[in-house]
C-alpha cells in the first residue's frame, strides 16, 4: 500500500530532475550555440533545439539509472553535438533510404537540392501524363527541349539510385 508520504516523495523526485536539468540548461545552450555557430541562423536554431532535446533525453536516462552525478552539462552537450552532426534526431528512425533525411544525406554523401520552378513544372506535367508535345505547348518550348529536360531528369534519377555504374544510362 502506498501512503501519501511516498506519493509526495515520488512527486518531489520527479520535480528534482526537472529542476536539475533547468539549472544546467544555460550551460548546455551556450555549448550548443558555440558548436553550431557556423550554421545559418535557421539551421543553427534547429540544431540547438535538437541538441537540447537530446541532452534532456540523456539526462532523464541518467536519472532513471540513478547516475545523475555523471550528468555534466558539457559532456551532455558534446554528446548531443556528435549526435546531431551524424544526422541522428530524437524521436525519429534513422532511414538511410529516405533522401530527405539528414542521416541518409550524411551516410550516402548526397546533396539534395530543389528543382527550379521551370523544371519542376515540366516534371509534374510529364508525371501526370502529358505528352512531350502537350508539355512543350504549355511551357512555350520546343518538343526537343522538353525531351532534353526529360532525359536530364531521368539521368539524375538513375544516378541518385546508383544505376550509373550499371550502364543503364542512355548515351548522350
Helices and strands as residue ranges (DSSP letters): H 4-35, H 41-64, G 68-70, H 73-85, H 102-107, H 117-127, H 132-139, H 143-160, G 163-166
